[in-house]
Amino acid sequence: MRAVMFQGKKTMKLAEIEKPVTGKNGVVVKVKYCGICGSDIHRFIDGEDGLEGTVLGHETVGVVEEVGENVTGQKVGDRVAIGPAGACQEQCYYCRTGRPNLCLHGFPRTLGIGPKTQGGFSEYILAKYPARQLINIPDAVSMEDAVLFDIFATAYHGYRRSHMCSGSAAVVVGAGAIGLSMIQVLKAAGAGKIIALEMELGKQKIAKECGADFACSPLNEDLIVDKVKEMTDGRGADVAFECAGNPAAVGMAVRLVRPGAQVILVGSGKQPLESINEDEMILKELDMKGSFCYDEEEIRLVLQMMERGLFHTKGMISRYISLEQTPEAMEELAKTSAPIRYVIKPE
């Protein structure tokens, strides 16, 4: 079968590899769509020891093609989202205490993320832990919407890490794929006001379509501070969700919230947070939390919300590409942040 394999820093190649087999306990899924995540792009740009030979792609949806003889709960023809490996069979501390997204074994076992795994930049994929890894897609949810499960579940987990409640005022810094998803999750949760900060004019427009009450560039700091105060009776936002993954965005989030508020870090970045004013954190007595990934139940909840029509997905997929186009598309995405999501369609 065809697959796009990572071969080294800024090098990917279309290759022929063996189609996976179920064995007794696995499920082979025919890939219908796989999103290209920002983390895929970062790994493409930076490289990573041990990543050579890995088939990337973890935002995968498809149709069950073969089922191992010991597998229950899945049948040929089921439409499924392929999530992380889920709670580990070793029952590590985090899985025992109800936080499987922090599983000690989860990262290396997640298809398309763990080194030498075979992810969704391919025609077929093998789920080795189908009971925890495969989430059935409701009949009313299209595959084109379902492929966005990863970004919505990431946003939803960030929302659950906050003290956000109905009527709260929120700032979302960064209106890329995660930020646009966050805006919609907050809207569905009954947010009172949602302010979105985004550099790209096109994404500002989509942020408003997704439910933001106000959207502008983070470069206009005086305007933003005045606008947030105006919209919150002079207090500042109750919660800020940093979805851009850069230090400047975190500093902005800290400046825009009220005393006693929360800042939730959802975007990922490797740079140190030099933009945070420690005095401001202390004088405002702010809570800051990280938010990592999601669990299988959050995928189910997001798909149910899609089924109920709570999410606006128009415009969130910027382009569909073939496997053959993927290496070139990765080079393109390494140079620009303008697109929201490129999605691979193997057929």
C-alpha positions in Angstrom: 0.0 0.0 0.0 1.0 3.6 -0.4 2.2 5.7 2.6 4.1 8.9 3.2 7.1 8.2 5.3 9.2 10.6 7.4 12.9 10.2 6.3 14.6 13.0 8.1 14.5 16.8 8.8 12.3 18.4 6.1 12.2 15.1 4.1 9.2 13.0 3.4 8.7 10.5 0.7 5.8 8.5 -0.8 6.7 4.8 -0.4 5.2 1.3 -0.9 4.9 -0.5 2.4 3.1 -3.7 3.5 -0.6 -3.4 4.3 -1.1 -4.1 8.0 -2.8 -7.4 9.1 -5.2 -7.7 12.0 -3.7 -10.6 13.9 -6.2 -12.0 16.4 -6.7 -8.7 18.4 -6.4 -5.9 15.9 -8.6 -4.0 13.4 -7.5 -2.8 10.0 -9.1 0.5 9.0 -9.2 1.9 5.5 -8.2 5.6 5.8 -10.8 8.0 4.4 -9.2 11.3 5.7 -6.3 12.3 7.9 -5.7 15.9 9.0 -2.2 17.4 9.0 -1.7 18.6 12.6 0.6 21.5 13.6 2.7 19.0 15.5 3.3 17.0 12.3 4.6 20.2 10.7 6.8 21.0 13.7 8.3 17.5 13.5 8.8 17.9 9.8 10.7 21.2 10.3 12.8 20.2 13.3 13.3 16.5 12.8 13.5 14.2 15.8 15.8 11.4 16.8 14.3 8.0 16.1 11.5 9.4 13.9 12.9 8.2 10.6 10.7 5.5 9.1 7.6 6.8 10.9 4.4 7.3 9.0 2.9 10.4 10.6 -0.8 11.3 10.9 -2.9 11.0 14.0 -6.1 12.9 13.0 -7.5 9.8 11.2 -11.0 8.7 10.3 -11.9 5.7 8.2 -13.9 2.5 7.6 -13.3 -0.8 9.3 -12.1 -3.3 6.7 -10.9 -6.3 8.7 -11.5 -7.4 12.3 -9.4 -9.8 14.3 -11.1 -13.0 15.6 -10.9 -11.9 19.2 -12.3 -8.4 18.7 -15.7 -7.5 19.8 -17.6 -4.2 19.4 -16.4 -3.5 15.8 -17.6 -4.9 12.5 -16.7 -4.5 8.9 -18.1 -1.2 7.5 -18.1 0.7 10.8 -17.1 4.3 10.4 -14.5 5.2 13.1 -12.3 7.8 14.5 -8.8 6.5 15.5 -7.8 8.1 18.7 -4.8 7.6 21.1 -4.1 4.2 22.6 -6.3 5.0 25.6 -5.9 3.7 29.1 -2.9 1.3 29.2 -3.1 -2.4 30.0 -0.3 -1.9 32.5 -2.6 0.5 34.4 0.1 3.1 35.1 -0.5 5.7 37.8 -2.3 8.2 35.5 -4.6 5.6 34.0 -5.5 4.3 37.4 -6.3 7.8 38.6 -8.5 8.7 35.6 -6.1 10.8 33.5 -5.3 8.5 30.5 -4.3 11.5 28.4 -1.1 11.6 30.6 -0.5 7.8 30.3 3.2 6.8 30.6 2.8 4.6 27.5 0.3 6.7 25.5 2.6 8.9 23.5 4.9 6.1 22.0 1.8 4.0 21.3 -0.2 6.7 19.5 -0.3 5.9 15.8 1.5 8.6 13.7 3.1 10.1 16.8 5.1 7.3 18.4 8.5 6.7 16.6 8.3 3.9 14.1 4.4 3.7 14.3 2.4 3.8 11.2 -0.2 6.6 11.2 -2.8 7.9 8.8 -0.6 9.3 6.0 -1.4 6.0 4.4 -4.1 3.9 2.8 -4.7 1.6 5.7 -4.0 1.7 9.5 -3.9 -0.9 12.2 -5.6 -0.3 15.5 -3.9 -2.6 18.0 -6.1 -1.5 20.9 -9.5 -1.3 19.2 -11.6 -1.3 22.3 -10.0 1.9 23.5 -8.7 3.4 20.3 -11.7 3.2 17.9 -14.6 5.6 18.4 -17.7 5.0 16.2 -18.9 8.0 14.2 -22.6 8.8 14.5 -24.6 8.3 11.3 -25.5 12.0 11.1 -21.9 13.1 11.2 -20.1 13.3 7.9 -16.6 12.0 7.6 -15.5 15.5 6.5 -16.6 16.8 9.8 -15.5 13.8 11.8 -11.9 14.3 10.7 -11.9 17.4 12.8 -12.4 15.4 16.0 -8.8 15.9 17.2 -8.9 19.7 17.2 -12.3 19.9 18.8 -11.5 17.3 21.4 -8.2 19.2 22.2 -10.2 22.4 22.7 -12.9 20.6 24.7 -10.3 19.2 27.1 -8.9 22.7 27.5 -12.4 24.0 28.3 -12.8 21.3 30.9 -9.5 22.2 32.6 -11.0 25.7 33.2 -13.5 27.1 35.6 -15.5 28.5 32.6 -19.2 28.7 33.2 -22.3 30.1 31.5 -22.0 33.8 31.2 -18.2 34.0 31.6 -16.2 36.3 29.4 -13.3 34.5 27.6 -10.4 35.5 25.5 -9.1 33.1 22.8 -5.6 33.9 21.7 -4.9 32.4 18.2 -7.7 31.5 15.8 -6.1 28.6 14.0 -7.6 25.1 14.1 -7.6 24.8 17.9 -8.6 28.4 18.5 -11.6 28.2 16.2 -12.6 25.0 17.8 -12.3 26.6 21.3 -14.5 29.5 20.3 -17.2 27.0 19.3 -16.9 24.9 22.4 -17.2 28.1 24.6 -20.2 29.2 22.6 -21.9 25.9 23.1 -21.1 26.1 26.8 -22.9 29.5 27.1 -20.0 31.9 27.2 -21.2 35.5 27.8 -18.5 37.2 25.6 -15.8 35.7 23.4 -12.9 37.8 22.2 -10.6 36.3 19.6 -7.1 37.5 18.8 -5.6 36.5 15.4 -3.1 37.9 13.0 -4.7 36.6 9.8 -7.7 38.6 8.5 -9.3 35.5 7.0 -9.2 33.7 10.3 -10.6 36.7 12.1 -13.6 36.5 9.8 -14.1 32.8 10.4 -13.7 33.4 14.2 -16.7 35.7 14.1 -18.7 33.1 12.0 -17.8 30.5 14.7 -19.2 32.7 17.5 -16.6 35.3 18.5 -18.2 38.6 19.5 -15.1 40.5 18.6 -11.9 39.6 16.7 -8.8 41.6 15.9 -5.0 41.4 15.6 -3.0 40.9 18.8 -0.6 43.6 17.5 -3.0 46.4 18.4 -2.6 45.9 22.1 -4.1 49.2 23.3 -7.3 48.6 21.3 -7.5 45.0 22.7 -7.1 46.0 26.3 -9.7 48.8 26.0 -12.1 46.5 24.1 -11.9 43.7 26.6 -12.4 46.1 29.5 -15.4 47.6 27.6 -17.0 44.2 27.1 -16.4 43.1 30.7 -17.5 46.2 32.7 -13.9 47.2 33.2 -12.8 43.9 34.9 -11.1 41.9 32.2 -11.8 38.4 31.0 -12.7 35.6 33.4 -10.6 33.0 31.4 -8.1 33.2 28.6 -7.3 30.3 26.4 -3.9 30.5 24.8 -4.2 28.5 21.5 -1.3 29.9 19.5 1.6 28.2 21.2 4.0 31.2 21.5 5.3 33.2 24.5 4.0 36.5 23.3 0.5 35.1 23.2 0.8 33.8 26.8 1.9 37.3 27.9 -1.1 38.8 26.1 -3.5 36.4 27.8 -2.1 37.3 31.2 -2.7 41.0 30.5 -6.3 40.6 29.4 -7.7 38.6 32.3 -9.2 40.1 35.5 -7.7 39.5 39.0 -8.5 35.9 40.2 -8.9 34.7 36.6 -7.4 31.7 34.8 -5.1 31.3 31.9 -5.3 27.9 30.1 -2.3 26.9 27.9 -3.7 24.8 25.0 -1.3 25.7 22.2 2.1 23.9 22.3 5.5 25.5 21.9 9.1 24.9 23.0 10.1 28.5 23.6 10.5 29.7 27.2 7.7 31.9 28.5 9.8 35.1 28.8 6.8 37.3 28.1 5.1 36.7 31.4 5.3 39.5 34.0 5.6 37.6 37.3 4.4 40.6 39.4 1.2 40.7 37.3 0.7 37.0 37.9 1.1 37.5 41.7 -0.8 40.8 42.0 -3.7 39.4 40.0 -3.4 36.1 41.8 -3.9 34.2 38.6 -4.2 30.5 38.0 -2.3 29.1 35.0 -2.9 25.5 33.8 -1.6 23.4 31.0 -3.9 21.3 28.9 -2.7 18.3 27.0 -4.6 16.3 24.3 -7.8 14.5 25.3 -9.2 11.1 26.3 -11.5 8.7 24.4 -14.6 9.9 26.2 -14.0 13.5 25.0 -13.8 12.2 21.4 -17.3 10.7 21.9 -18.6 13.8 23.4 -17.3 16.0 20.6 -18.8 13.7 18.0 -22.2 13.9 19.8 -21.9 17.6 19.7 -21.3 17.5 16.0 -24.3 15.2 15.7 -26.4 17.8 17.4 -25.2 20.5 15.0 -23.4 22.6 17.6 -20.3 23.2 15.6 -19.7 25.3 12.5 -17.1 23.5 10.3 -17.5 25.4 7.1 -14.1 26.9 6.1 -12.1 24.9 8.6 -10.6 22.5 6.0 -8.6 24.7 3.8 -7.6 22.0 1.2 -7.9 18.3 0.5 -4.7 16.7 -0.9 -3.7 13.3 -2.1 -0.9 11.1 -0.7 1.2 12.0 -3.7 0.8 15.7 -2.9 1.6 15.4 0.8 5.4 15.9 0.8 5.0 19.1 -1.2 2.1 20.2 1.0 4.3 19.7 4.1 6.9 22.0 2.6 4.3 24.6 1.9 2.8 24.4 5.5 6.3 24.8 6.9 6.4 28.3 5.4 3.0 29.6 6.3 0.4 29.6 9.1 -2.4 30.9 6.9 -4.3 27.6 6.2 -6.4 26.2 9.0 -6.3 22.5 8.1 -5.0 20.5 5.2 -6.6 17.1 5.0 -5.2 14.0 3.2 -7.6 12.0 1.2 -5.8 8.8 0.2 -8.3 7.7 -2.5 
